[in-house]
Amino acid sequence: MIRDDYEMVIGLEVHCELSTKTKIFCSCPTEFGGEPNTHCCPVCMAMPGTLPVLNEKVVEYAVKAGLATNCSISQNSKNDRKNYFYPDLPKAYQISQYDKPLCNHGHVSIETPEGEKDIRILRIHIEEDAGKLNHDEYGRGSFVDLNRAGVPLIEIVSEPDMRSAEEAESYMRKLKSILEYIEVSDCKMQEGSLRADVNVSVRKKGSTEFGTRTEMKNMNSFRSIVRGINYEAERQIELIENGEAVTQETLRWDDISGRTFSMRDKEDAQDYRYFPDPDLVAIKLSDEYIENIKKALPELPESRKKRYMEEMDLSEKAANFVTSSKYYSNIFDEATEKCNNPKAVSNWLMSDIAKVLNEREEEADKIPFSGKELGELIELIDKGTISNSIGKKVLNELFENPKAPSKIIEEKGWVQISDEGAIKEVVIKVLENNPQSVADYKAGKDKALGFLVGQAMKETRGKANPQMLNKMFIEELKK
């Protein structure tokens, strides 16, 4: 927690790799992985005499992202050269957009403890990714891999509207969710498909002037973003309180040490000497083109949230959770269609399924089973075929070896015991073996009943119908 008399000012520049089949200016594949320098050609290697050709799908995906984040779409746009030297940039410039981006002035809404808050988006523009440097562990040098060079990106630049690391995380998660819903990116942060440059400054509360900002580059996990922002804010406050100045610079966040390290002075736009790329024509979009993309947009998180609350009576908390990921939402829809029990589906997603994912440190896209299988599991519990505790065991099996829950139950012999005679036999046995609990219950200690039911469930390895057990125990105890 930073000091109460200071506040953070945070802005994010989010880089999102688009899931087109080919690169932005050539026909090389964009798939992740592959041996170094096997997904490149003379164009993305910047061989003399080669010319770029803009991938139309990149423009379409960028417009989709702009419309989904409430941006205005520019009908007249262009590509620019951003000049800088680095070994993984073979042309010594990056093709990007400067003064005429495709999308301008949008916003997304996030939930905060004070209520809903709009985070403004300044712009969304298209650009090409750079290559990658692989540093030799034996110190023999660094090797350039150009497989990633020319992979299409959109850069989503926010206004400095966030005031805490939690708001920045919420904004990043909301963007990730929207980009997944509209299917323009796989958003795999661990593979670098979604990453953020985080700008942080601090100022005294009540001040309207911004402090000097620093930028942490290429942060690709929510945990790192939160830790990095909090550390950097505290570091800047300490400098100011000691009478020192904060330097405008680019930083590298080290997740192991939990610190930032200076990389270079922070560049400004003039340092890049932007100018229009003479090898690419201007981008002109018609009203019809933009309208057709708008009509083809899928249902977005906010709309789904409203529908779940109004039509399925989900609480706002449950609706927020379910719509936080396209993968959760799609499973929810499919499971609800199967079992017609939306509240039970949301409860399983929020509790047991989320718990397993957290333990595995995985996101919702790693759920290995379908919504239909989850719906069948809930249906079997509702019918009394299995108990809730057996349901949790089935869920664990679904994560390890996904198949129809009924098949798992059959193979494991987990069908719930609902035979009155069999259950009565267990009840009598438990009562005979626990006279003290019987005496406690008759003395008014209601917790004793829970203990007795627990012993019966233990005796039947969780297979007895708990409602029948409760009813039968009460009947026998009254005798």
N, C-alpha and C positions, 0 to 999 in steps of 0.2 A: 504493500500500500504506500502510495506517495503521500507527502505531507499535505495536510488539509488546506494550507494556504496557497497551494499551487494546483494548476490543472494542466492536463495534457492536451495537446492539439495534434491530431493524427490524421494523415491522409494515406491512402493506399493506391499504388499503381499495380494492378493485377494483370499478369500475363497469362493468357489462356491459349493453349495449343488447340487448334481446330482439328476436328476429326475427318478431314478430307482424305481421300485415298492418295492424292498426289500433292506435291509441294506447291508453294504459292506461285513460283515462276518457271517451273519445269515439270516433267512427268515422272520424277523419281518418287518412290513410295515413301509414305510418312510413318510406317509402322515402327514401333519402338523395338530397340534391340538390333540384332544383326552384327556381324563382324565389322570392325571399324572400316569406314570408307567403302562400304559395299552398297549404300543407298545414295549414291551421288553421281553426278554427271558433269560434263564441262560447264553447264550453266551454274549449278550450285558450287562448283569449284572455282568459278570466276576465271575460266580460261579466256585469253584474249580473243575478241571477236564474237563472243557469244551474246545473245540478246534474250532478255526476260520476256515471258508472255504471261499475263495475269490470269490466274485460275478464277473463273467466274464463281465457282462454289464458295470461294473465300469471301467474296463480296456478299453473297446471299447469306452466309452464316453470320457475318458481321452485322448486317441489317436485322436479321432475326434477333441477335443479342441486343441491339439497340432498341427495337420495338418492345422486347420483353422487359427492358429496364426503363421504359417510359421516355426514351430519347427522341429528339427530333432527327429525322434522317436527311442528310444533305443530298440534294440531287446533283450537285456539281462538286466533285471531289478530285483529288489527285494524289500521286505518289511522290515522295521526296527522298533525297539522299541525306542520310544522317552520317556525317563523316567522323570516324575515329579509327584509331589503329589498335588492333589486338590480334594475336596469332590465330584465334579461331574465326576471324572475319576475313576471308580471303580477298574480298573486293576492297577492303579498307574503308568501306562504307556499308551501312545497312539501309535497305529500302524500307521506308516507313512512311508516315504521314505527319505533316507539321501543322500548317495553318488552315488546312481544309480537310479535317477528318470526316469519316463517313457518318458518325453519330455525335450529337451534341446535347448537353443539358438535359439529362435524365435524372432518375432517382430510384432508390429501392427503400422499402420500409423495413425496419428492424424492431424487435421487441426489447425494451429496456425496463428496469425497475420503475421508472417514472411513466411508462406507457410507450406507445408507438412513436417512432422517430424516423423521419426521412433523412437518408444520407444522399446528398446530391452527387450526381456523376457529371463531371466536366465534359468528358469526351470518351468515345471509343474509336480507336483507329486500328487499321490493319498494318502488319509489318512481317518481315521474315525473321526467323530465329537464327542465331549464330551457331557455329559448330561447338565442339566440346574439347577441352584440353584434358588429357589423361596423363597424370604425373607419375613417372616411374618411381616405384618404391625404393629402388636402389640408388636413386639420385643421378641416373644417367641422362636425365632431361625430361622434357614433356612432349607428348605425341598428340597431334591434332587429328580428331575424328570429325569428318564433315557429314556424317549421316544426318545430323540434326540441322545442318545449315540449309536454310530455305524452307523449313517446316513453317506453315502459316500460323501466325499468332493474331489475336486481338489484344490490345492493351486497353484496360478499363481504368480510367483515371478518376478518382474521387476528389471531391472538394475536401478541405481539412475540417470535416464536420464531426469527427469522432473524438470523444473525450475520455475514453478509457480503453484498456486492452480488451475488456469484455465486449465493448461496442464494436471494436475492430474485428474480433472473432465472429461476432454475430453477423456483421456485414459480409465478411468473407464466406461464412457458411450459407448465407442467403444467396449470394452471387453463385456459389457452387451449385446450390439447389436449382436455381433458375437455368443455368447453363446445361445442367443434366436434363431438366424437363424438356428443353427445346432441342436437345440432342445435337448440339454443335461441338461438344467436346466430351471425352470420357472423364475429364477432371481428376485423373489419377495423380494426386499430389506427390506420391512416392516416386513417380516416374517423371516428375517435372512438368506434367501437362497443365498444372495450375500452380502458380507461384506468385509471390507478391514482393514488391519493393515497398518497404514501410518507412514513411516519413514521420518523424517525431520531433516535436519541440515542446517546451514547457513555458508557462507564464504565470505570474501571480494572479490569483482569482480576482475577478473584477476588471482586469486589464483587457483592453480591446486590441492591443498590438500583439502580433505574433512574435515569438522568440526565434532564435536561430535554429534551423532544423537540420537534422542529420538523416541520412537514408541508409537503411539496412537492406542489402541486396538479396534477391533470390531466396526468400524464405518459403519453404514448401511443406510446412505442417502447422496446424492450428496451435499446437503446444509451443512451438518455437516462436510463433508470432506473439503470443501472449507473454511469454517469458522475456523475449527480446524487447518488447515495448516497455514493460515494467522496469527492466534493468536500465534501459537507455534513459528513461525519464528520471530515475533516481540518480543516475550518473550526471545528467545535466543539472539537476537541482543542486547536487553537491558542488559542482563547479561554480555555479552562480553564488551560492551561499559562502563559498571561499573567496569570492571576489574575482574569479577567473571568468574568461569568456568562453562560450560554446563555439566551437569551430564548425562551419558548414563543411561537412565531409561525407564521403561514402564509406560505409562500415560493413564489416563482415561479422555475422553472428556465429559464435561457436557454441554449439549445443552442449558439448561435453563440459567445458569450463563455465558455461553460463555467462559469457562476457561478449562484448563487441570489440572488434579490432579495426583500426583505421586502414583503409585500402588506398584512398586518394582523396584529394580535395573534390568537393561536390561540383560537378559541371553545371553550367547554365546553358540555355538554348544556343546562345551565340558561339559557345565553344564547339558546337557540332557543325557549324557552317551549313545549315540546311539549304538546299535549293531543289527545284523541281527535277525529277528524274527525266532526262531527255529521251530515254529509250522506251518510256511507257506513255500511252495516251491518257487523257483525262478520263475520269469515271463519271458518266452521266446516267442518272437513274430516272425513269419515268414514274409518274404517279401510279400507273397501272402496275408496274413492277413492284413497287413498295406495297401497294394494296394487296396484291396476290400473296406476298410473303406474310402480311399481317393476317389474312384470312386463313392461312395454313398453320398458324401457330397453334400448338396444343394447349390444353387447359393448364394454366400456370398455378403456382403454389397458393397465391392469395385467393383465387377463384375456388380451388379445391377445398381450402380451409373453410371458406364460407359455406360451401355445399355440405361438407361433413358436419358442420355445426347445425345447419338448418334442417337438413334432410335426415341425418343419422343421429342427431342429438348428442354428438360428441362434445365434451368440454373444450374450452379454448386451449387448455394445456395439451390435451390429447390431439386435437386437430393441428396444433403447431408442431407437435412431435412427428405425427404421421406425414405431414407435408414437408418436413424439413429435408427429405430426400425423395427423389423420384422412385428409388428402389423400394423404400418403405411404402410410399403411396400406391405404387402398382401392386405390391403384395397385398396391401390392405383391400384394394378394390376387388382383387381376384378372390381373396379369402372370404370377404363379406358376401360376394355373390354365391359362394359355395355353402356357407353355413348360416347366412342371414342373422349374424350376431355381431354388429359392428363394434359394440363396446368391448366384447370379449377379445376381438381381433386386436383392437388398439391396446388393450391391457397386456396381451401377450407380446406385442411389439415393443411397448414401452418398458416392460419389466424383464421377462425371461430372455427374449431375443436380444435386446440391447445389452443385457448383462453378459451374455456369451460373447458378443462382439467386442465389448470393452475388455473382457479378459483376454481375448485374442489380439487386441489392438488392431481391429479391422473395422472397415466402414460397411454400410448397408449393402453396397454392391457385391460384397463377398458372401451374402446369404446364399447357401447352396441349394435350397429347396424353393418350390414355387408357392404362390399364394393359395393355389388349389390344395396343396398338401397341408398347409397350415389350417385352411378352412375345414378339411376333413378331420384333422386332429380335434379341433374345437367341437365339431359335430359329434364326434365319438364321446367326448366328455359330456356334452349336453344330453345325449341319449342315455347316459349312464353305462355305456359299454366299458369305459375305463374311468378311474378316479382322476382328480386333478393332479395328484402326486405322481401317478403313472404317466399322465400327460407330459410332465416335466422330463421324465425319463425318455419318452418317445421323442421329445424335442431334441434332446442331446443326441439321440440316434440319428435324427434328421440332419444334424450338423455334420455328423461323421460319415453317414452312409445314406443319403437321401433316397427315399422310396415311399410308396404309399403307407401312411400310418397304420392302416388295417393290416398290411403285410408285416410290419414290424411287430405289432401286438400279437399276431398269430405266431410268428417265429419265436418270440420271447415268452409266450404263454402268459401275457399280461392282461387277459380279459378279466374285467371286474366281477367279483363274486356278488351276485344279487339273489342267490337262493336263500330263502328265509331259514330253512332248516340248517344249512351250513353256517350261516351267520349266527343263529341262536346257539349253536354248539360252541362257537368261539366265545360268544358273550358269557355263557355259563362258566366256561373254563377260566376266563380272565377274572370274573367276579370271585370264583373260588380261590384263585391264586393271590388276590389282593384285598383281603378283608379290611385292612386299615383304610384303604381308599373308599371302600363301601361305607365304613363307619364315618369317614370324613364327609362324604356326600350327604349322608343322612343327618349329619350335624350342621348342614347348611353351607358347606364349602363346595361351591359349584365347580371350582377348578379341578376337583377330583374326577368329575365326569370326563374332562378333556384328557386327563392322564389315562383313564380306563380305555377310552376310544383309541388313544395312541398305542396302548399295549395290544389292543385287538388288531390295529393296522400292522403293527410289528409282527404279530402272530401270522397274519395273512400275507406278509411281504407287500403291504400296500394295496392289495387287490380287493379288499372288502369295500362294499358301497358305504361311504361314510354317513350318508343320510339314514340309511337303514340301521347302521350301528348305533347312532345317536338315539334313534327312536326305540330300538330294542333294549338298549341299556337303561333308558328311563323307565320303560315298562317293567323290566326285571327288578330295578331298584325300588320301585313302588310296592312290590309284592311283600 
